[in-house]
């Protein structure tokens, strides 16, 4: 059985160059969860765990003899997040990460259905005590036309890359249509030094 490797099959989505490019993204299946607050607090860690636990259940279910129709082996996709600020955070003239509002997600293979998602959540809940498992949703999301680039380095240095992306839009008759943006974490921050982190930055345009 061929194994689907997102690093090889989906380079346009996950491994763009470190210069802005335009991309049109069609509908994709995700497990998602919404949270609020600083990304270094316990709730953020639990939100991330809820997504990985359910995603790995899907990935490993064939070993339990319950592989669904169309199942194929694959590498679990990277963590993604859509970031915003709450109302109070938008009023501040500085960035306070305690006011972050985020929607985290992990892409799922095409064969995943609502029924499989519900089975994954229920099975994980029987083994793990994580309140965020009650908040995980199954969604199909179509991002449409976007501008993206690979950001290299600290998350705190992302404004430099966003400036490049805004300049690219101005030069190519594109308009950013949402203040929110997406980040895709190609590097594991636990294993990668700050200066070597790779993060895809993306926002919607028209």
HELIX and SHEET records of a PDB file:
HELIX    1   1 UNK A    6  UNK A    9  1                                   4    
HELIX    2   2 UNK A   11  UNK A   14  1                                   4    
HELIX    3   3 UNK A   42  UNK A   60  1                                  19    
HELIX    4   4 UNK A   61  UNK A   64  5                                   4    
HELIX    5   5 UNK A   87  UNK A   91  1                                   5    
HELIX    6   6 UNK A   97  UNK A   99  5                                   3    
HELIX    7   7 UNK A  114  UNK A  125  1                                  12    
HELIX    8   8 UNK A  131  UNK A  134  5                                   4    
HELIX    9   9 UNK A  155  UNK A  157  5                                   3    
HELIX   10  10 UNK A  158  UNK A  171  1                                  14    
HELIX   11  11 UNK A  194  UNK A  196  5                                   3    
SHEET    1   A 7 UNK A  21  UNK A  36  0                                        
SHEET    2   A 7 UNK A 100  UNK A 107 -1                                        
SHEET    3   A 7 UNK A  79  UNK A  85 -1                                        
SHEET    4   A 7 UNK A 181  UNK A 185 -1                                        
SHEET    5   A 7 UNK A 198  UNK A 204 -1                                        
SHEET    6   A 7 UNK A 137  UNK A 152 -1                                        
SHEET    7   A 7 UNK A  21  UNK A  36 -1                                        
END                                                                             
